Amino acid sequence: MTTLALDTQTVQVRNGDLQIEAYLAQPRSNDTHPAVIVIQEIFGVNDHIKEVTERIAQQGYTAIAPAIYQRTAPGFQVGYDEEGFKLGREHKNQTTADQLLSDIQSTINYLKTLPNVKKDGFGTIGFCFGGHVVYLAATLPEIKATASFYGAGIATLTPGGGEPTLTRTKDINGTIYCFFGKEDSLIPLEQTDQIEAELQKQNISHQIFRYDGAGHGFFCDHREAYRQDAAQDAWEKVLQLFSSHL
C-alpha cells in the first residue's frame, strides 16, 4: 500500500469567543480532499485519537479532531486507568448538546476555509462519548457520512439534559453506520435494537454492526478491550462509508 506523506499540526478553531484546539492531518498534496471530523473518547485528543486522525488522512482525507472539552479542560488528555475514567466522565457531564453541535459546526466552518478541502459534504467518526456526539452531529445539514462507535446513552439521554438523542434521529440527513460490541457492559443490546428500530422507522440510510466477543472500546488498540478482528472489520466498513458518500 502506498503511504501518503502527511502534514500534521495543532490548529485553533474559532467558535465565537472560544478558541478550540484541534489536531489536523492532511495529505501533502495540492489536490482537494473530502474532510472527516474525528470526535474523541472521554480521554481527550490523545495519542489514539491522533493516530486515528492520521489513519484517515492516509486514505486521502483531510481529518481533524477538535477538543470537545475545551471549555472546561483545555489540553485535556488522561490515561485509561480508573482516575482517567473518573476525570473524563466529569468533563463529559459538563457538556451540552447545543455546545457540542456548535463546536462541530464551527469545525466544519474552519474546514471550509482550507483551500484543499472539498466543501460539498463532510464526514464524522466518533468513539465512546464521541460515538454519541457524532450521532447528535449527524443532524447537521452538511454531515453526509457518520461512523458512530459504541456511543453510550443515545437511547436514554442527551448531553446537558433533555429528550434522548435518539429522538433527533428524524433529523439525520446523510448515512450513518453504528458499531457495537455484543459484550459492551455500557450499552445493553436492547438499546442497540432501539437505535436500529428508530433509524428504520425514520427511513434513515444506515447500517448497524454488532460484534461477537467485543466490548466497549474494542476499536482502541491502546486499551485492554481492543479486539483486532472486530476493529479491522469495522475499519473496512468505515472506509467504504466514506468513499461512498464523501
Backbone as a ProteinNet text record, in pm:
[ID]
protein_1_A
[PRIMARY]
MTTLALDTQTVQVRNGDLQIEAYLAQPRSNDTHPAVIVIQEIFGVNDHIKEVTERIAQQGYTAIAPAIYQRTAPGFQVGYDEEGFKLGREHKNQTTADQLLSDIQSTINYLKTLPNVKKDGFGTIGFCFGGHVVYLAATLPEIKATASFYGAGIATLTPGGGEPTLTRTKDINGTIYCFFGKEDSLIPLEQTDQIEAELQKQNISHQIFRYDGAGHGFFCDHREAYRQDAAQDAWEKVLQLFSSHL
[TERTIARY]
83.8	0	87.3	53.3	126.4	102.1	209.7	198.2	201.5	94.7	89.6	171.5	242.2	307.8	201.4	208.6	107.7	167.9	84.9	115	24.2	80.7	1.6	37.4	-61.2	-37.4	-155.8	-130.9	-237.8	-285.6	-415.8	-474	-577.9	-625.9	-729.4	-855.4	-965.2	-1095.3	-1174.8	-1215.3	-1287.8	-1436.9	-1492.6	-1636.8	-1676.9	-1707	-1732.5	-1605.8	-1617.3	-1501.1	-1415.4	-1463.6	-1392	-1295.1	-1172.7	-1075.2	-1058.5	-1101	-1096.9	-968.4	-888.7	-768.5	-807.6	-744.9	-779.2	-653.3	-650.3	-539.3	-578.3	-498.7	-528.8	-425.4	-472.8	-384.7	-439.1	-350.8	-395.2	-282.9	-320.3	-218.1	-138.5	-10.4	76.7	68.1	-32.8	-52.8	-135.5	-144	-223.5	-364.6	-395.9	-530.1	-630.1	-757.3	-861.6	-909.6	-947.7	-985	-1115.7	-1197.2	-1308.9	-1253.5	-1335.9	-1290.1	-1374.5	-1306.9	-1369.9	-1333.9	-1434.3	-1415.6	-1412.5	-1308.5	-1287.5	-1321.5	-1410.4	-1450.9	-1401.3	-1334	-1260.7	-1348.6	-1283.4	-1341	-1340	-1378.9	-1378.4	-1237.4	-1136.2	-997.7	-924.2	-990.5	-930.4	-872.7	-815.4	-748.1	-609	-604.2	-480.9	-410.4	-310.2	-232.9	-321.3	-415	-501.7	-584.1	-645	-728.7	-642.9	-523.7	-434	-396.6	-374	-341.5	-458.5	-580.7	-697.9	-708.9	-685.6	-691.5	-590.5	-470.9	-369	-404.3	-462.7	-503.9	-605.6	-697	-797.2	-730.1	-638.8	-566.8	-487	-433	-359.3	-446.7	-576.7	-669.8	-711.8	-652.8	-681.1	-783.3	-802	-895.4	-819.6	-876.8	-836	-912	-841.7	-904.9	-869	-965.1	-943.9	-1014.1	-946.3	-1001.1	-1008.2	-1124.5	-1138.5	-1151.9	-1101.1	-1109.5	-1247.3	-1330.1	-1467.9	-1480.2	-1368.5	-1369.3	-1300.7	-1291.9	-1215.1	-1264.2	-1393.7	-1447.8	-1405.7	-1397.6	-1371.3	-1230.8	-1163.1	-1031.7	-946.8	-895.1	-808.4	-688.3	-654.6	-540.5	-562.9	-687.6	-719.2	-674.3	-595.7	-558.5	-537	-598.3	-577.3	-558.8	-511.9	-492.9	-619.4	-608.2	-723	-737.8	-688.4	-700	-823.2	-843.1	-963.3	-973.1	-859	-859.8	-893	-841.6	-873	-1021.1	-1081.3	-1225.5	-1302.5	-1261.8	-1331.5	-1326.6	-1207.8	-1193	-1264.5	-1251.9	-1317.3	-1467.8	-1525	-1670.5	-1712	-1630.2	-1662.9	-1677.2	-1584.7	-1591.8	-1700.2	-1721.5	-1831.6	-1963.4	-1980	-2105.6	-2125	-2022	-2034.1	-2061.9	-2069.5	-2101	-2252.1	-2292.2	-2433.5	-2445.2	-2560.5	-2581.9	-2563.6	-2616.6	-2605.3	-2459.4	-2380.2	-2239.4	-2165.9	-2192.5	-2125	-2159.7	-2286.4	-2326.8	-2261.9	-2253.9	-2190.8	-2042.5	-1975.8	-1832.5	-1807.5	-1893	-1873.4	-1907.5	-2010.8	-2040.8	-1926.2	-1866.4	-1751.3	-1633	-1617.8	-1511.9	-1538.7	-1663.1	-1699.3	-1664.4	-1699.8	-1671.9	-1521.7	-1443.1	-1297.7	-1248.5	-1298	-1255.2	-1284.4	-1393.2	-1428.6	-1328.2	-1250.7	-1151.1	-1023.5	-1007.8	-886.1	-898.6	-801.3	-814.9	-820	-766.6	-761	-872.5	-977.4	-1088.8	-1212.4	-1273.2	-1399.9	-1508.6	-1595.6	-1691.1	-1832.5	-1852.5	-1989.4	-2032.3	-1988.8	-2031.1	-1914.8	-1941.4	-1836.5	-1874	-1770.9	-1792	-1753.7	-1802.3	-1760.8	-1737.8	-1649.3	-1628.7	-1603.5	-1667.8	-1652.2	-1656.2	-1590.4	-1573.3	-1615.7	-1684.2	-1720.7	-1816.5	-1789.7	-1875.4	-1880.1	-1768.5	-1766.7	-1861.7	-1887.8	-1985.4	-2125.7	-2154.8	-2282.2	-2284.7	-2174.1	-2168.2	-2187.3	-2126.8	-2142.3	-2283.5	-2352.3	-2492.7	-2572.8	-2543.2	-2604.7	-2570.5	-2442.8	-2396.2	-2445.3	-2490.4	-2544.7	-2666.4	-2724	-2839.4	-2798	-2669.6	-2624.5	-2636.3	-2683.9	-2715.2	-2597.6	-2475.9	-2361.4	-2291.5	-2338.2	-2279.5	-2345.6	-2264.2	-2316.1	-2285.7	-2186.2	-2148.7	-2100.8	-2158.4	-2128.3	-2093.8	-1980.2	-1940.4	-1941	-2037.7	-2057.4	-2016.9	-1909.6	-1860.1	-1903.6	-1979.2	-2021.7	-2051.9	-2147	-2191.3	-2294.9	-2254	-2345.6	-2446.5	-2566.9	-2668.4	-2750.8	-2727.7	-2804.1	-2954	-2992	-3134.1	-3193.9	-3109.3	-3159.4	-3136.3	-3047.1	-3015.5	-2956.8	-2935.9	-2862.2	-2772	-2655	-2564.7	-2631.5	-2621.6	-2681.2	-2825.5	-2887.5	-3025.7	-3124	-3244.1	-3348.3	-3383.8	-3462.3	-3504.8	-3382.6	-3386.3	-3271.1	-3232.6	-3105	-3055.6	-3129	-3173.3	-3245.2	-3365.6	-3427.3	-3545.4	-3510.5	-3382.1	-3339.7	-3310	-3328.5	-3296.2	-3364.1	-3483.9	-3559.2	-3488.6	-3395.8	-3328.1	-3194.2	-3156.7	-3031.9	-3046.5	-2944.5	-2953.1	-2881.5	-2769.4	-2687.7	-2701.7	-2590.7	-2585.6	-2507.9	-2556.6	-2489.5	-2465.4	-2344.6	-2309.5	-2283.3	-2339.9	-2319.9	-2254.3	-2152.5	-2073.2	-2083	-2119.5	-2135.2	-2071.4	-2019.2	-1975.3	-2088.9	-2109.2	-2218.8	-2193.6	-2067.3	-2032.9	-2013.3	-2066.8	-2048.7	-2135.8	-2071.6	-2146.7	-2213.8	-2173.4	-2230.9	-2350.4	-2368.1	-2476.2	-2552.1	-2662.1	-2741.7	-2787.4	-2796.3	-2835	-2971.4	-3058.9	-3190.9	-3182	-3078	-3062.1	-3013.9	-2925.4	-2884.8	-3003.7	-3090.1	-3211.4	-3302.9	-3312.2	-3392.3	-3337.9	-3205.7	-3144.2	-3175.2	-3157.6	-3184.1	-3330.4	-3420.7	-3563.2	-3599.4	-3540.8	-3572.3	-3514	-3394.3	-3336.9	-3423.6	-3474.1	-3562.3	-3694.2	-3748.6	-3876.6	-3868.8	-3755.3	-3740.1	-3681.3	-3663.2	-3611.2	-3476.2	-3389.5	-3255.5	-3163.6	-3079.4	-2980.2	-2881	-2874.1	-2793	-2753.5	-2653.8	-2623.6	-2581	-2619	-2579.6	-2491.1	-2377.2	-2284.2	-2263.1	-2284.4	-2267.9	-2160.7	-2065.1	-1950.7	-1950.1	-1944.9	-1934.7	-1802.7	-1808.5	-1688.1	-1621.8	-1685.8	-1628.3	-1704.5	-1630.7	-1690.8	-1670.8	-1689.7	-1673.9	-1526.8	-1500.6	-1363.5	-1290.2	-1361.8	-1294.5	-1207.3	-1228.9	-1150.3	-1015.1	-1001.1	-882.9	-771.8	-662.7	-553.4	-462.2	-502.3	-432.8	-502.9	-614.4	-694.3	-698.2	-716.4	-727.7	-849	-946.8	-1069.6	-1050.9	-935.3	-911	-934.4	-1008.3	-1031.9	-996.1	-885	-827.7	-922.6	-984.8	-1071.5	-1188.6	-1252.7	-1366.5	-1321.7	-1207.7	-1157.5	-1125.1	-1063.9	-1027.6	-1151.7	-1249.1	-1372	-1443.2	-1449	-1515.5	-1443.6	-1310.1	-1232.2	-1262.5	-1270.5	-1301.8	-1440.1	-1533.6	-1668.3	-1669.8	-1589.9	-1578.8	-1525.1	-1422.5	-1363.5	-1464.6	-1542.8	-1646.9	-1750.8	-1789.8	-1886.9	-1836.7	-1713.5	-1662.2	-1639.4	-1586.9	-1562	-1691.8	-1800.1	-1927.6	-2004.3	-1977.9	-2065.7	-1994.1	-1861.9	-1788.8	-1713.1
-119.6	0	124.6	220.3	346	425.4	477.1	559.3	705.5	777.7	919.5	999.5	1099.4	1194.9	1286.2	1307.6	1387.9	1515	1617.1	1734.8	1729.9	1739.3	1739.4	1861.5	1915.7	2032.2	2051.8	2127.5	2170.6	2307.2	2320.2	2445.1	2495	2615.3	2675.9	2696.3	2642.7	2658.5	2761.3	2867.5	2974.4	2943.8	2952.7	2942.5	3060.5	3172.3	3294.4	3336.7	3351.4	3389.9	3269.6	3149.9	3028.7	2986.5	2955.9	2900	2751.7	2666.4	2521.9	2467.2	2401.2	2337.4	2211.7	2190.3	2074.5	2019.4	1888.4	1820.8	1796.8	1849.8	1845.2	1759.8	1668.2	1585.8	1585.7	1607.2	1606.4	1562	1500.7	1458.7	1578.8	1557.9	1664.5	1668.1	1736.4	1746.9	1870.5	1906.1	2021.6	1982.2	1852.6	1806.5	1848.2	1848.8	1871.5	1737.2	1735.9	1612.2	1631.8	1527.4	1531.9	1542.2	1588.4	1608.1	1527.6	1479	1398.2	1457.6	1472.6	1522.3	1403	1395.4	1284.3	1331.8	1260.4	1300.9	1198.1	1250.6	1176.2	1088.4	994.8	928.5	1027.7	983.2	1072.4	1110	1046.4	1062.7	1177.6	1249.4	1365.1	1334.1	1436.7	1418.8	1365.7	1234.6	1170.3	1101.8	1021.7	956.9	871.2	798.3	712.2	794.3	901.7	984.2	1049.3	1091.2	1146.9	1041.1	918.9	809.9	780.6	780.6	759.8	872.6	994.7	1109.9	1093.2	1047.5	1026.3	908.9	803.8	689.4	732.5	818.5	867.6	953.9	1040.5	1123.7	1038.8	925.8	835.6	780.6	782.9	733.1	842.5	961.7	1068.4	1170.6	1180.7	1277.5	1381.9	1500.8	1592.7	1551.9	1531.1	1484.6	1579.6	1605	1699.9	1650.5	1662	1617.3	1736.4	1800.2	1912.7	1866	1944.1	1910.9	1950.3	1852.7	1884.7	1922.4	1916.7	1962.7	2098.7	2174.8	2298.8	2397	2399.6	2496.8	2467.8	2341.7	2306.1	2254.9	2206	2144.3	2155.1	2273.5	2286	2192	2129.3	2038.4	1907.1	1871.2	1752.9	1624	1545.9	1409.9	1330	1213.2	1125.4	982.7	896.6	756.6	676.3	545.4	456	386.7	450.3	392.6	447.9	405.6	445.7	596.8	661.2	806.6	875.1	819.9	876.3	867.9	752.4	737.1	840.1	857.6	949.3	1092.5	1137.7	1274.5	1292.7	1193.8	1203.8	1216.2	1137.5	1145.4	1278.3	1331.4	1461	1568.8	1570.8	1673.4	1640.7	1514	1476	1528.9	1517.9	1557.9	1708.4	1782.9	1929.2	1980.2	1889.8	1931.5	1939.4	2013	2018.9	1992.5	1944.9	1915.7	2040.2	2152.3	2275.4	2317.3	2306.2	2341.8	2247.3	2118.6	2021.3	2042.7	2065.2	2092	2219.8	2321.4	2447.6	2427.3	2347.5	2322.9	2247.6	2151.2	2075	2159.7	2241.6	2332.1	2431	2477.6	2567.3	2496	2366.1	2287.8	2273.3	2251.1	2249.2	2382.5	2491.8	2624.7	2646.3	2595.6	2605.2	2526.6	2403.5	2320.5	2389.2	2461.8	2531	2639.7	2686.8	2790.4	2730.6	2599	2535.7	2515.6	2561.6	2559.1	2419.6	2318.8	2184.4	2093.7	2150.6	2070.7	2087.9	1974.9	1978.9	2033.5	2115.2	2188.1	2133.2	2020.3	1975.6	1857.2	1854	1748.6	1696	1663.4	1625.9	1496.2	1426.5	1304.4	1322.7	1232.8	1229.4	1084.8	1069.8	941.3	969.9	894.2	918.9	789.4	791.5	672.3	700.5	600.2	615.6	735.6	833.2	952.6	1018.3	1013.2	1067.9	996.4	866.9	794.9	849.7	894.1	960.3	1097.5	1170	1307.1	1307.5	1211.5	1214.1	1172.7	1091	1062	1192.1	1270.2	1401.8	1491.2	1492.6	1580.6	1537.8	1413	1368	1449.4	1524.1	1608.7	1740.6	1772.6	1895.6	1878.7	1979.2	1963.3	1920.3	1958.8	1932.3	1798.9	1725.6	1595.3	1489.3	1427.4	1330.3	1185.5	1163.3	1026.1	1025.1	936.8	929.5	786.8	771.6	642.1	655.4	592.7	603.6	473.7	480	362	364.6	261.9	236.6	364	442.2	564	530.7	537.1	503.6	615.5	576.9	673.1	732.6	695.6	754.2	734.6	619.2	586.4	639.5	688.7	721.1	864.5	938.4	1072.8	1157.5	1284.9	1372.9	1460.3	1499.8	1581.7	1709.8	1735.2	1854.5	1840	1726	1702.6	1726.5	1672.8	1685.1	1549.4	1552.1	1428.1	1352.2	1218.4	1141.3	1177.8	1168.1	1197.3	1114.7	995.3	909.2	980.4	1072.4	1142.8	1238.1	1263.9	1351.8	1272.6	1142.9	1058.1	1107.7	1156.8	1202.6	1315	1383.3	1498.3	1461.9	1334.1	1291.7	1305.3	1364.4	1396	1295.6	1243.1	1156.8	1010.7	938.3	795.9	775.9	687.4	661	511.6	476.7	340.9	341.9	245.1	233.9	100.1	104.1	-14.3	-42.4	-166	-203.8	-340	-356.5	-487.8	-554.9	-682.6	-753	-771.4	-754.6	-769.6	-634.5	-528.8	-394.2	-376.9	-365	-353.2	-217	-119.1	15.4	36.2	-55.2	-38.2	-170	-183.8	-306.6	-333.1	-460.7	-497.2	-438.8	-425.8	-371.3	-225.2	-154.3	-15.7	-10.6	-101.7	-104	-140.8	-226.3	-260.8	-138.7	-57.7	64.5	160.2	173.8	263.1	215.4	84.7	31.3	50	26.2	39.5	183.5	278.3	419.5	463.3	418.8	450.1	393.6	272.5	212.5	289.7	323.8	395.8	528.2	596.8	730.1	725	603	585.2	652.2	640.1	695.3	592.5	635.8	546.5	504.6	372.9	329.3	182.8	146.2	6.4	-3.9	-113.9	-142.9	-266.6	-259.2	-371.8	-410.6	-538.3	-590	-699.6	-690.7	-782.5	-876.7	-1005.2	-1107.8	-1092	-1110.5	-1110.5	-976	-869.9	-735.5	-654.7	-577	-490.9	-344.6	-259.3	-116	-84.3	-3.4	33.8	-65.1	-152.8	-260.4	-209.4	-87	-35.8	21	52.6	124.7	27.2	30	-63.4	-17.7	87.8	129.5	75.7	7.8	-38.2	-191.2	-244.5	-389.9	-444.7	-358.7	-401.5	-423.6	-388.6	-397.8	-538.8	-546.8	-674.2	-655.1	-714.8	-687.8	-721.6	-839	-880	-784.2	-749.7	-658.3	-520.4	-474.4	-342.3	-335.6	-440.4	-442.3	-443.9	-525.7	-531.2	-395.6	-334.3	-205.1	-98.3	-101.4	-3	-14.1	-135.2	-153.9	-98.5	-115.3	-62.9	89.8	148.6	294.3	349.7	287.2	334.9	323.6	216.8	201.5	312.4	342.9	450.5	583.1	618.9	748.7	755.4	647.4	650.7	658.5	605.6	604.2	735.4	811.6	925.5	1059.9	1061.1	1188.4	1215.1
0	0	0	-84.9	-90.5	37.2	94.7	214.4	174.1	204.8	172.5	272.5	222.9	312.1	371	501.5	569.9	627.3	635.5	716.1	837.8	956.1	1079.8	1161.2	1229.1	1313.9	1408.8	1514.3	1603.3	1556.5	1540.5	1490.9	1590.7	1569	1651.7	1569	1616.9	1552.1	1632.1	1567.2	1637.9	1643	1764.2	1784.7	1871.9	1809.7	1885.7	1958.1	2089.4	2170.5	2210.2	2179.8	2218.1	2108.1	2146.6	2054	2087.5	1996.7	2018.6	1959	2042.2	1991.2	1913.8	1799.7	1716.6	1650.8	1632.5	1565.8	1420.5	1328	1185.8	1113.4	1030.1	947.5	805.8	708.4	569.8	477.1	364.7	268.7	218.4	198.3	149	-2.3	-52.6	-197.1	-225.8	-351.2	-392.8	-433.5	-424.1	-459	-351.8	-389.2	-290.2	-236.5	-108.2	-40.3	36.3	46.9	141.7	284.3	375.3	513.4	611.1	715.4	820.2	955.7	1041	1177.7	1272.5	1354.6	1447.7	1588.8	1656.3	1791	1892.6	1990.6	2093.1	2181.5	2248.4	2364.9	2481.8	2599.3	2716.1	2759.2	2699.5	2746.4	2678	2589.7	2525.4	2388.2	2325.7	2196.5	2227.6	2252.9	2298.7	2181.4	2210.8	2104.9	2014.8	2074.7	1994.4	1895.9	1941.9	1854.4	1745.7	1780.5	1678.5	1575.6	1620.8	1528.1	1434	1486.7	1401.6	1299.1	1344.3	1254.2	1140.7	1172.9	1070.9	979	1034.9	952.3	846.9	886.6	792.2	686.1	726.3	630.3	532	580.7	492.9	379.9	400.4	298.7	200.5	213.5	118.9	164.7	296	352	433.7	442.5	548	673.5	783.6	907.8	1020.7	1106	1215.6	1341.5	1454.2	1583.6	1678	1690.5	1782.9	1927	2018.9	2161.8	2214	2244.8	2284.3	2432.3	2505.6	2644.4	2657.6	2550.8	2552.1	2658.2	2683.4	2779.1	2923	2957.3	3097.5	3121.6	3016.2	3036.9	2910.4	2878.8	2761.5	2771.4	2659.6	2657.2	2728.4	2754.5	2834.7	2767.3	2838	2799.9	2927.4	2934.6	3050.2	3001.2	3089.6	3057.4	3073.6	3048.1	3050.9	3185.9	3290.6	3424.1	3494.5	3617.4	3691.4	3707	3734.5	3750.5	3618.2	3507.5	3377.6	3345.1	3374.6	3355.2	3438	3562.7	3653.2	3600.4	3562.7	3513.7	3380	3292.2	3162.9	3174.8	3265.3	3284.9	3346.1	3433.9	3494.1	3387	3292.1	3187.6	3084.8	3056.1	2967.7	3023	3153.8	3216.3	3219.1	3182.4	3176.8	3036	2938.3	2802	2782.2	2680	2642	2492.4	2451.5	2310	2225	2270.5	2191.5	2173.8	2280.6	2270	2175.1	2186.6	2101.7	1954.8	1926.5	1788.7	1737.1	1822.6	1784.4	1754.9	1838.2	1817.3	1686.7	1655.8	1532.4	1410.4	1420.7	1309.2	1288.2	1396.7	1384	1318.9	1347.9	1284.3	1134.7	1098	956	890.4	958.3	902.9	886.2	981.1	969.5	848.2	833.3	720.8	587.4	581.6	457	420.5	517.2	488	429.4	434.7	384.1	233.2	156.3	10.2	-50.1	20.8	-36.5	14.8	72.1	124.8	37.2	1.1	-70.5	22.8	-30.7	53.2	46.2	-23.8	-51	34.3	158.3	249.3	329.9	455.8	549.7	620	669.6	744.6	890.3	974.3	1114.8	1156.1	1253.5	1319.4	1466.1	1554.3	1697.5	1776	1890.1	1972.9	2116.2	2179.3	2320.7	2330.4	2414.6	2418	2280.3	2208.9	2073.8	1979.7	2004.7	1925.4	1943.9	2065.9	2093.1	2026.3	2039.5	1985.7	1834	1763.3	1617.6	1575.3	1655	1626	1633.9	1735.6	1750.7	1631.7	1594.3	1486.8	1349.5	1337.5	1209.2	1167.4	1260.7	1229.8	1165.4	1162.8	1096.8	945.7	875.4	732.1	645.6	682.5	594.9	624.1	725.2	755.7	667.6	582.3	485.3	522.3	610.8	647	791.4	872	1014.5	1053.3	1123.4	1180.1	1331.6	1395.6	1540.4	1607.7	1687.6	1757.8	1903.7	1942.4	2079.9	2159.4	2104.1	2172.7	2279.3	2403.5	2513.4	2535.4	2573.6	2614.8	2503.6	2379	2268.8	2289.3	2340	2356.1	2485.7	2576.9	2711	2756.3	2691.6	2740.7	2628.8	2657.9	2568.1	2653.9	2603.6	2684.4	2732.1	2860.9	2919.7	2961.2	2928.4	2968.2	2855.1	2871.6	2770.5	2712.4	2606.4	2542	2489.9	2494.5	2446.3	2302.8	2275.3	2140.8	2035.8	2071.3	1976.7	1915.5	1990.3	1939	1824.9	1803.9	1693.5	1565.8	1571.5	1456	1329.7	1341.6	1224	1150.3	1218	1158.2	1093.8	1097	1032.8	881	819	676.3	586.5	632.9	548.3	584.1	572.6	604.1	733.3	819.7	947	962.8	1002.3	1040.8	1190.8	1262.6	1406.7	1437.8	1523.1	1555.6	1705.7	1740	1879.8	1906.3	2026.8	2072.7	2148.1	2122.9	2190.3	2339.6	2381.4	2523	2591.4	2534.1	2589.4	2713.3	2828.5	2953.7	2968.3	2887.6	2897.3	2804.3	2708.2	2610.5	2599.7	2672	2664.1	2520.6	2486.3	2349.8	2311.9	2409.9	2376.2	2331.1	2378.3	2332.9	2189	2149.9	2009.7	1921.2	1971.6	1896.7	1883.3	1990	1984.2	1879	1875.5	1777.8	1636.3	1613.8	1480.6	1441.5	1535.6	1506.2	1470.6	1540.3	1512.9	1379.1	1346.6	1215.6	1103.2	1124.8	1025.2	1015.4	1130.5	1134.6	1060.6	1076.2	1016.3	874.4	823.4	687.7	666.6	767.3	758.9	693.1	602.2	541.8	650.3	676.8	792.1	779	859	886.3	1032.1	1096.4	1234.6	1232.4	1299.6	1305.4	1451.6	1482	1617.4	1614.8	1705.2	1701.9	1821.7	1792.8	1897	1972.6	2103.2	2184	2202	2157.8	2168	2271.9	2349.4	2449.7	2415	2514	2493.9	2467.9	2365.1	2334.1	2245.3	2175.7	2102	1987.6	1942.2	1830.3	1874.2	2001.1	2050.3	2087.6	2011.3	2037.7	2151.6	2222.9	2344.6	2470	2450.2	2562.9	2566.9	2686.2	2700.7	2626.9	2602.1	2535	2385.1	2331.2	2186.9	2135.3	2024	1956.6	1809.1	1769.1	1638.1	1523.3	1528.8	1418.3	1401.8	1512.9	1506.6	1459.4	1510.2	1473.4	1324.3	1272.5	1130.6	1042.5	1079	1001	1002.7	1120.8	1133.1	1050.2	1052.4	976.6	827.3	776.8	635.2	601.7	692.9	669.4	676.5	766.6	774.2	642.2	588.7	464.5	349.4	351.4	248.6	261.3	385.1	409.7	354.4	389.8	348.6	197.9	140.1	-4.4	-84.6	-29.1	-99.8	-88.8	17.9	46.2	55.7	47.5	55.6	-74.2
[MASK]
++++++++++++++++++++++++++++++++++++++++++++++++++++++++++++++++++++++++++++++++++++++++++++++++++++++++++++++++++++++++++++++++++++++++++++++++++++++++++++++++++++++++++++++++++++++++++++++++++++++++++++++++++++++++++++++++++++++++++++++++++++++

